[in-house]
């Protein structure tokens, strides 16, 4: 999120209630806008199409297909997301901006080629009897979304957050409109609208990157794959984090008592998916607090600490800045806890009315409560991982991601064995334990910060 802190500080400098509200609203939109737009867009397509598409189960097939496209594309591109981010960051630090665009083209070429091969194989394994147009749209959607995630990793370096948010919002508005216009063609029409919207999103982000990093010299390069420029720990972290987030969903999808076949080899868990879908809308306030506190207060003292180290500041001043960093982290995590607790309370109060408005059975309410808690814990964990990335503690982040994957799989398997009353506790429990582990490791790291800064160079 490099660069977002500058804009937030400008708003907070007004020292007015309007400036404070503007900063939190801006951070909420930037931090969670893309996935909020996607969730709302897919819901709107389903709601508006339910009365027109015949039979109605085609809407469920569309939403399930899109969910698998998102999950699989995120997991596949997880290998390169963080590693390429670090590559871009290093090249910007070295003032070698001309290397970024050719390497982006090389990465896009490689990722889309791998996606095309894997997607083509999946067409014969997962959808052996489905219509050709549906299979081609799934393949196109998978390749396009992989490209979207690759381009998204450059957006933080461009510092054009408002334009990016508008682009995401416009793309998903187009998805809703195009899907509704093409819904008379059934499943293929809905899916075609989704692919079209994401292609426009991909093209729009590419244009923004090209305008920011003007093409010079080579068109395609693969410098990012050189061993000396590659960070294996970031490759593993990017993969494991996405696997950890989706592991419980796949387990519920392919556990027969909690799922049902939807289309081809794709399955869905109606009892689990809807609460998960809605719970992620509750983390918008938490993401706003996360960005405002971590990217302003913490980063301010982080910069002062390392500036003092580099410029020969006094030990007393360096320790003071370290203490301010610790206080900023404590305040940020405390405010995230408060705002997500409020989100849980709002869910308890408004949950029945919300489910009733969406035509969902109240039997989903306990699971929704658990998922809202789990999503809130995930925000806190993201804040801690972000601090570790600032401190360049990649090994600690890798350990936490491994723990998250293992615990989510083990706890979810246990809850599936125990029965419906325990559904959702696997994900929430894994987030809680990993968050506690992260807090312990972060406390130890901050206590050793001066020693590691001076003595381990």
ZABA-435334 format. One record per residue: residue in one letter; z, y, x of N, C-alpha, C in turn. Coordinates in steps of 0.001 Angstrom, whole numbers, plus 500000, padded with zeros to 6 digits. Example, Ala and Ser with C-alpha at 12.3 -4.5 7.8 and 13.67 -1.06 7.14 Angstrom:
A507800494310513190507800495500512300507800496700513200
S507080497750512850507140498940513670507870500030512900
! end
This chain:
X500000498788500827500000500000500000500000501257500859
X499556501148502125499582502285503039498874503488502429
X499527504638502466498914505858501965499414506267500600
X499892505329499794500354505695498451501609506546498514
X502411506350499582503644507114499714503397508607499835
X502278509003500472501988510426500633501828511100499274
X501074510470498387500850511040497058502140511068496256
X502950510010496366504213509965495630505169511048496127
X505225511246497438506110512281497980505686513660497503
X504380513893497408503893515185496927504380515452495510
X504355514428494657504820514590493289506331514810493237
X507071514039494060508527514142494037509005515460494623
X508194516088495505508583517357496121508696518493495096
X508070518313493944508175519336492904509603519494492420
X510409518403492593511832518433492247512055518819490783
X511165518334489924511291518573488493511224517241487751
X511679517254486504511625516042485698510182515617485482
X509290516593485313507871516271485140507308515590486380
X507653516117487551507189515508488791507713514095488973
X508987513876488592509575512544488702508877511559487771
X508659511975486514507972511109485560506540510841486007
X505883511868486555504513511711487033504449510701488171
X505421510758489082505443509834490219505631508393489747
X506578508173488824506821506814488348505637506288487528
X505035507151486722503871506719485945502711506375486871
X502497507202487881501415506963488850501653505647489584
X502892505434490041503213504203490765503063502978489869
X503453503107488596503320501975487678501878501592487448
X501017502591487284499593502320487055498954501734488306
X499270502321489480498672501842490728499165500438491051
X500474500216490880501049498941491276500662497784490390
X500504498037489105500244496928488194499043497154487292
X498326498260487502497182498563486647496137497478486568
X495653496956487718494582495955487655494930494737486821
X496127494145487030496395492934486261496787493248484817
X497345494454484575497625494844483195496320494999482425
X495343495661483056494036495798482412493433494430482109
X493564493491483067492969492169482860493671491417481738
X495007491470481714495756490775480664495418491344479293
X495473492679479182495183493321477897493730493073477495
X492811493124478468491399492903478161491144491516477604
X491714490497478250491513489124477789492151488916476416
X493347489526476206493988489425474890493139490078473809
X492590491255474108491774491954473110490513491177472772
X489885490588473788488700489766473520489065488626472579
X490199487989472834490618486887471973490940487330470561
X491672488464470450492082488943469123490866489359468290
X489944490136468897488796490645468149487760489561467860
X487764488516468687486746487477468515487197486354467593
X488504486261467362489029485116466611488431485023465212
X488122486185464619487622486171463246486102486010463167
X485432486051464327483971486014464312483437484732464921
X484003484341466073483518483150466763483880481915465959
X482914481107465664483140479894464888482641478703465696
X483461477699465931484855477562465517485805478368466403
X487052478567465939488019479418466626488430478873467993
X488339477566468196488804477019469475487950477509470649
X486774478102470353485963478652471438486674479811472137
X487502480578471401488273481653472015489265481080473013
X489929479992472631490852479325473551490121478798474776
X488931478255474576488150477775475715487790478921476651
X487456480086476093487139481245476912488342481688477724
X489496481853477079490683482328477784491136481330478848
X491014480050478562491375479028479554490413479068480738
X489127479197480469488135479265481547488401480452482456
X488706481608481862488978482812482653490239482637483493
X491264482024482904492505481812483643492270480954484876
X491490479892484737491182479041485889490348479782486924
X489425480630486483488643481415487429489542482327488258
X490484482986487597491404483881488305492262483092489290
X492866481993488813493775481210489659493056480638490876
X491936479991490654491235479319491760490647480317492749
X490138481451492260489579482449493175490676483098494013
X491849483322493427492965483890494188493431482919495272
X493547481650494936494003480665495918492989480522497049
X491697480469496716490682480318497750490660481524498690
X490690482728498140490631483924498986491970484245499624
X493031483524499232494320483732499881494265483500501374
X493347482636501822493197482376503253492885483652504034
X492133484571503423491611485706504184492209487044503779
X492897487132502655493330488430502146494196489187503145
X495310488601503555496222489307504449495687489383505872
X495044488305506327494513488304507694493459489389507874
X492572489556506885491547490588507003492153491980506834
X493194492098506010493891493371505893494418493813507252
X495021492867507993495541493194509314494394493544510277
X493293492839510176492128493147511012491666494581510769
X491554494970509502491123496328509164492132497350509666
X493411497065509481494457497983509932494380498202511440
X494203497124512188494113497243513649492887498036514075
X491768497810513410490553498546513785490699500041513447
X491354500368512349491588501774512023492492502412513057
X493505501670513503494416502185514531493668502437515836
X492703501569516131491897501725517340490756502732517172
X490653503305515955489585504256515622488199503625515781
X488077502382515359486799501663515376486341501399513945
X486193502473513194485837502358511784484477501701511593
X483591501827512593482245501286512446482220499761512394
X483340499104512788483387497641512760483792497087511397
X484326497937510542484921497430509302483862496959508316
X482860497780508045481856497416507039481057496171507431
X480558496055508679479844494823509038480713493579508899
X481990493672509270482869492507509140483208492212507678
X483258493255506858483434493018505427482243492248504876
X481038492643505264479840491925504813479854490479505302
X480287490267506539480378488905507056481387488073506294
X482532488678505979483553487956505223483072487651503811
X482443488636503158481903488403501820480888487270501819
X480021487276502821479013486221502917479663484858503051
X480664484753503938481329483475504148482104483005502924
X482861483914502315483687483540501161482819483141499980
X481790483916499691480931483599498549480158482307498791
X479759482053500045479070480792500353479995479600500118
X481238479699500589482203478615500363482478478448498869
X482639479589498167482880479529496722481712478875495995
X480488479182496431479309478601495787479257477093495993
X479576476635497209479554475190497481480635474469496680
X481872474991496757482968474354496021482732474429494516
X482229475576494047481964475725492623480881474790492131
X479855474595492938478779473676492556479297472244492456
X480139471844493413480738470507493346481603470359492102
X482349471429491780483221471377490610482431471246489314
X481229471808489280480414471723488068480142470272487672
X479975469411488686479670468004488408480933467180488197
X482053467615488796483295466850488687484093467246487450
X484211468572487213485061469080486131484294469226484827
X483000469553484892482219469805483667480972468919483618
X481120467627483698479929466770483754479072466808482492
X479695467038481338478923466971480098478729468295479406
X479127469393480045479031470701479398477626471283479522
X477370472318478698476053472946478684475770473629480030
X474506473657480409474112474194481700474464475673481819
X474241476461480762474515477894480827476000478155481066
X476850477403480393478298477565480598478665477274482048
X478119476218482603478447475842483982477940476891484968
X476759477431484716476222478467485600477055479749485522
X477510480094484318478364481276484176479703481076484879
X480277479891484813481530479607485516481322479729487026
X480208479209487519479918479315488949479752480780489361
X478987481531488570478787482950488875480102483714488822
X480903483435487802482190484109487670483111483815488842
X483118482565489307483967482179490436483546482919491702
X482272482966491985481780483656493181482048485156493099
X481800485748491937482010487192491784483481487545491946
X484371486752491358485791487073491448486311486901492863
X485794485940493600486169485814495013485768487082495773
X484579487610495466484165488858496086485044490026495692
X485487490051494433486375491119493961487673491128494758
X488283489942494955489557489892495682489369490285497134
X488237489935497732487987490318499128487867491834499245
X487114492452498334486960493904498390488268494628498075
X489089494018497237490341494660496855491272494857498045
X491143494034499080492040494155500224491764495423501029
X490604496043500841490297497279501556490766498528500812
X491104498392499546491350499572498725492553500375499199
X493568499703499730494758500434500164494454501357501324
X493457501022502123493106501875503255492231503050502885
X491704503074501673490778504129501266491487505329500653
X492745505120500186493565506221499641492889506928498459
X492144506174497662491517506728496458492009505943495252
X493319505980495079493960505103494105493587505425492664
X493481506696492342493131507056490967491733506552490619
X490777506719491533489420506238491277489396504718491141
X490201504039491959490251502579491902490792502111490558
X491873502760490103492460502391488820491485502630487678
X490785503760487730489776504049486705488674502993486733
X488302502552487929487256501539488062487687500222487433
X488930499797487709489438498576487084489494498723485567
X490019499873485119490106500089483680488745500100483016
X487767500764483646486417500803483096485756499440483071
X485981498651484131485375497320484196485894496430483085
X487208496464482856487752495593481810487478496140480413
X487291497452480293486814497983479014485407497474478739
X484583497424479791483231496880479646483275495406479276
X484223494666479861484361493241479528484647493064478045
X485571493878477527485913493778476103484696494095475240
X484013495206475540482866495618474729481732494603474825
X481400494191476068480291493255476254480589491906475607
X481824491439475730482192490155475124482090490217473606
X482523491351473047482457491478471593481013491571471113
X480160492249471878478758492349471486478048491000471585
X478451490181472547477782488897472760478514487720472131
X479578488001471353480355486899470793479576486044469792
X478504486571469136477745485655468266477147484469469018
X477004484588470337476498483472471131477605482498471542
X478786482664470975479866481712471191480505481837472565
X480899480710473111481616480673474380480808481312475502
X479519481021475556478685481591476612478601483113476510
X478599483642475281478576485088475104479849485746475613
X480998485168475267482272485719475741482355485657477262
X481991484530477822482064484354479266481047485248479984
X479880485430479366478877486317479944479382487751480045
X480091488220479026480677489554479072481696489685480189
X482485488639480398483484488655481470482812488719482842
X481787487911483040481087487900484328480405489242484574
X479788489816483537479117491109483680480109492186484099
X481264492253483424482263493266483754482769493136485179
X483003491908485631483491491713486989482413491994488032
X481157491746487674480075492106488596480000493615488773
X480156494359487675480182495822487767481374496273488607
X482520495625488425483700495937489229483435495687490709
X482823494541491017482488494201492392481544495238492993
X480490495592492245479522496574492742480168497937492935
X481013498339491993481678499635492098482592499713493321
X483366498661493566484247498666494736483441498659496028
X482322497928496043481490497899497247480927499286497549
X480485499978496513479961501337496702481040502252497265
X482276502120496761483377502937497262483645502652498728
X483610501377499116483847501012500515482734501553501407
X481479501419500967480346501907501762480430503421501950
X480823504132500917480947505585501022482070505977501971
X483136505171502018484268505496502889484005505089504340
X483345503937504517483015503447505852481490503429505994
X480919504545506367479461504692506417478838503627507319
X477767502973506835477135501916507645476492502471508905
X476832501865510036476257502238511330476050500964512142
X474900500861512796474665499724513682474476498434512914
X475276497425513247475120496088512669475391496087511171
X474675495206510483474890495054509044475934493991508759
X475940492914509548476875491802509360477511491450510703
X478824491218510695479540490813511899480641489833511511
X481063489029512468482119488048512230483223488181513284
X483479489420513703484525489654514703485901489213514177
X486117489333512884487418488988512305487788487532512541
X486796486664512803487057485242513005487386484901514458
X487306485889515360487643485618516750489123485264516874
X489408484302517726490770483784517819491777484861518201
X491392485752519119492334486772519580492610487837518515
X491732487935517523491917488918516451492443488291515170
X492685486982515189493095486260513994494603486025514013
X495233486135512873496663485898512735496868484670511844
X497066483485512439497222482263511634498371482348510631
X499453483030511006500593483140510093500199483885508821
X499363484922508942498924485673507761497953484858506917
X497153484019507563496267483124506820497098482196505934
X498153481611506515499005480688505765499812481412504697
X500315482598505014501107483352504030500256483693502811
X499029484180503041498161484521501918497886483336501016
X497666482171501625497412480965500842498662480513500103
X499777480393500829501001479835500254501573480711499154
X501468482028499302502004482901498259501274482672496939
X499954482598496996499192482358495770499442480970495202
X499571479966496076499891478618495607501259478615494925
X502220479324495523503574479366494955503580479985493562
X502793481042493362502767481726492067502123480862490989
X501138480034491366500393479259490371500835477807490258
X501711477333491140502052475904491172502624475426489843
X503591476157489284504211475719488030503209475729486882
X502268476687486912501268476740485835500390475488485859
X499913475106487053499075473905487150499852472657486749
X501122472607487088501928471434486725502075471326485211
X502283472452484546502364472424483084501016472101482465
X499923472543483103498588472277482566498240470797482631
X498710470110483641498295468715483817499431467720483605
X500511468172482960501571467264482505501295466971481033
X500891465755480680500395465469479319501290465944478177
X502629465777478244503436466226477100503418467733476861
X503074468524477861503102469986477701501709470607477677
X500665469813477628499320470375477706498366469612476807
X497164470122476718496112469467475952494760469812476578
X493788468932476459492457469225477020491783470350476246
X491115471228476977490463472384476353488956472272476443
X488451472161477666487010472027477856486759471329479190
X485921470307479179485671469549480396486966468993480956
X487191469228482244488435468788482869489525469827482853
X489326470952482184490322472016482126491320471745481009
X492588471906481342493661471740480376494472473035480325
X495221473212479251496068474399479101497368473986478439
X498403474775478693499706474536478074500003475705477145
X499730475533475879499929476620474923501390477029474836
X502291476079475054503717476381474972504182477215476161
X503456477163477271503892477827478512503062479067478833
X501770479026478531500870480090478987501138481435478315
X501351481438477009501529482703476305502771483469476770
X503944482832476884505107483563477412504884484083478829
X504219483288479678503928483746481040503029484974480995
X502018484901480155501071486001479987501803487289479630
X502694487214478644503398488398478161504461488879479140
X505083487949479879506183488337480775505721489267481875
X504469489109482313503993489955483402503760491392482973
X503692491635481663503619493021481203504959493724481381
X506042492950481477507386493548481569507706494067482961
X506884493762483954507228494160485316506599495489485716
X505915496151484776505327497453485102506393498447485563
X507530498600484843508564499528485330509121499108486688
X509320497791486888509833497318488161508885497611489308
X507586497457489074506606497764490105506598499262490425
X506799500097489402506854501541489634508039501900490525
X509203501345490213510396501599491033510193501066492447
X509622499879492543509354499255493838508519500180494728
X507430500720494181506554501566494976507201502898495316
X507864503509494329508453504824494569509544504742495631
X510428503750495525511557503676496452511164503122497820
X510396502052497849510039501435499126509024502294499874
X508024502819499158506937503535499813507250505012500057
X508391505493499636508768506881499936510030506907500783
X511191506561500203512461506657500926512487505750502148
X512176504452501950512243503516503064511245503886504164
X510006504161503784508971504450504776509288505731505541
X509892506699504874510248507954505549511201507691506714
X512253506901506464513222506628507524512696505584508509
X511835504714508049511169503762508943510357504515510000
X509587505508509551508797506303510486509693507071511451
X510769507653510941511672508420511797512349507522512821
X512708506295512420513354505360513343512434505039514520
X511202504646514223510305504241515305509764505444516077
X509649506598515448509290507803516195510370508142517214
X511637507993516801512739508261517722512752507253518867
X512429505999518576512368504986519629511282505321520639
X510111505711520146508991506001521036509179507295521821
X509868508266521222510005509578521867511302509728522634
X512123508659522699513357508730523479514486509436522761
X514604509258521465515693509863520720517035509274521098
X518115509953520734519455509474521067519779508215520288
X520670507383520858521068506154520187521765506458518863
X522533507534518841523229507909517609522226508219516494
X521151508942516826520140509285515832519381508028515383
X519045507148516333518326505915516001519156505056515059
X520445504911515349521324504121514470521453504777513099
X521466506110513081521549506819511800520316506546510944
X519130506557511559517905506277510812517869504817510346
X518418503915511178518500502510510749519391502390509516
X520509503102509525521417503068508373520740503634507125
X519946504672507296519232505251506152518190504271505614
X517522503531506516516578502501506080517277501458505225
X518449501012505706519213500004504972519619500541503608
X520075501774503569520499502372502297519321502487501334
X518141502868501851516954502982501000516574501631500414
X516674500567501218516373499217500720517365498818499638
X518652499094499889519680498757498897519450499501497593
X519126500796497700518872501582496497517648501075495750
X516604500742496491515391500250495853515616498946495122
X516264497972495781516531496685495140517482496856493959
X518449497774494098519374498019492996518668498585491773
X517745499519492001517022500105490866516053499109490240
X515434498249491070514576497198490521515401496279489628
X516612495911490088517485495041489295517845495705487967
X518158497008488003518535497716486772517375497765485785
X516183498134486284515052498316485370514592496986484803
X514653495904485614514239494603485085515284494024484139
X516551494350484370517586493958483402517332494636482067
X516941495912482129516593496624480894515394495970480214
X514412495513481004513243494836480432513649493549479735
X514598492827480315515090491602479680515777491929478363
X516606492978478354517306493359477123516321493789476038
X515287494535476435514259494945475472513545493720474912
X513299492726475771512656491491475307513527490765474306
X514822490723474556515728490079473613515700490778472253
X515607492111472274515640492871471025514281492871470327
X513214493153471102511888493331470508511041492070470556
X511519491036471248510732489815471401510277489197470090
X511193488998469118510764488385467843509662489173467140
X509799490512467112508779491339466456507455491268467207
X507529491234468560506312491164469361505573489856469111
X506287488750469129505651487456468888505081487375467484
X505813487939466536505334487924465147504061488754464999
X503993489903465696502800490753465623501589490060466224
X501816489215467237500724488490467879500439487150467213
X501178486844466158500967485583465465501450484375466237
X502479484557467067503015483478467898504350483019467325
X504594481736467322505816481179466768507046481673467525
X508140481880466811509393482311467435509991481233468328
X509458480025468271509929478962469159509643479283470626
X508715480190470855508373480591472219509388481572472807
X510294482116471989511168483205472421512071482835473604
X512777481696473591513622481368474760512826481277476057
X511637480708475998510809480605477191510354481986477647
X510062482875476702509681484249477057510810484945477796
X512057484753477329513206485358478004513308484883479450
X513170483590479659513275483024481001512148483550481889
X510937483635481352509807484091482146509928485563482520
X510497486370481631510713487785481953511702487909483112
X512738487082483108513700487075484219512998486646485508
X512197485581485428511481485101486610510525486141487162
X509801486840486280508871487876486731509621489021487401
X510790489380486868511601490428487490512085490034488871
X512498488762489022512917488273490337511750488298491322
X510543488043490826509365488085491688509129489494492223
X509376490523491407509226491900491875510195492177493025
X511459491736492865512431491916493939512017491202495204
X511483489994495064511016489238496230509836489939496898
X508935490500496098507800491245496660508294492435497483
X509349493101497016509894494242497761510427493793499118
X511137492668499140511684492164500401510568491730501344
X509567491036500818508433490645501659507737491867502232
X507644492924501439507009494150501904507765494746503088
X509103494735503012509917495255504118509699494410505366
X509671493089505209509427492211506359508059492481506985
X507067492786506161505748493102506707505804494404507507
X506557495397507014506710496629507775507348496349509136
X508312495430509158508990495088510414508189494088511241
X507026493677510745506131492734511424506806491381511668
X507604490949510696508277489647510784507474488611509999
X506315488265510555505409487370509843505978485957509712
X506713485502510716507273484154510649508304484028509528
X509110485056509346510092485025508263509376484991506911
X508323485796506765507558485792505517506956484408505278
X506455483780506333505891482437506205506944481440505751
X508151481521506320509240480625505916509571480820504439
X509645482069504002509961482349502598508869481826501669
X507610481946502076506516481448501239506529479920501155
X506821479261502274506948477796502242508082477397501305
X509212478091501409510343477794500531509973478003499067
X509246479064498788508851479361497415507954478270496844
X506996477799497635506104476731497175506884475456496886
X507695475037497848508431473785497704509393473843496520
X510154474935496417511141475043495337510474475119493967
X509376475844493864508706475944492571508196474579492112
X507631473803493040507144472466492693508298471543492325
X509346471533493144510484470627492907511225471003491631
X511543472296491477512295472728490293511482472546489016
X510186472842489072509348472671487881509244471198487507
X509097470329488493509063468887488217510359468441487563
X511480468986488036512783468631487457512886469098486011
X512440470321485722512515470817484349511580470050483413
X510430469634483920509534468814483096510189467485482749
X510971466954483682511678465694483434512827465892482441
X513510467045482521514681467274481669514322467607480228
X513146468180480002512732468447478632512516469912478313
X512117470180477057511654471502476650512709472587476808
X513991472241476657515046473248476751515115473877478143
X514548473226479145514626473716480525513306474290481029
X512279474325480175510985474842480611511122476307481040
X510473476663482138510506478027482651511566478260483708
X512610477427483708513690477623484668513266477229486086
X512230476405486209511764476023487536511235477218488309
X510335477998487671509780479180488324510871480212488583
X511694480495487564512750481495487726513742481072488810
X514101479782488838515039479303489842514483479409491247
X513205479080491416512596479174492753512548480619493221
X512242481565492309512237482971492680513636483444493061
X514653482985492319516027483405492583516505482921493948
X516313481641494236516774481083495509516030481723496676
X514716481890496543513938482505497624514340483955497812
X514617484663496719515069486050496819516395486137497563
X517321485239497241518622485237497931518443484926499414
X517584483964499729517304483646501130516714484854501850
X515786485531501187515180486715501776516189487819502034
X517134488010501114518150489050501299519056488721502481
X519423487452502639520252487050503781519503487275505089
X518254486847505151517462487018506368517204488491506660
X516993489290505616516748490719505820517995491412506352
X519156491033505831520415491607506328520598491306507815
X520359490061508208520483489688509616519461490426510474
X518242490580509953517195491257510722517527492724510937
X518032493390509902518367494799510036519558495005510964
X520491494067510978521634494164511890521204494013513348
X520096493322513583519594493093514937518413494009515277
X518157495007514439516931495780514578516848496508515921
X517930497204516332517885497924517607517703496958518772
X518414495839518740518298494861519824516878494340519941
X516294493934518822514939493377518877513906494450519233
X514157495683518799513211496750519107513169497047520605
X514332497047521263514401497442522666514294496266523629
X514876495117523272515077494056524241514005492965524180
X513292492853523071512341491749522940510900492198523103
X510679493380523681509301493856523872508721493255525144
! end
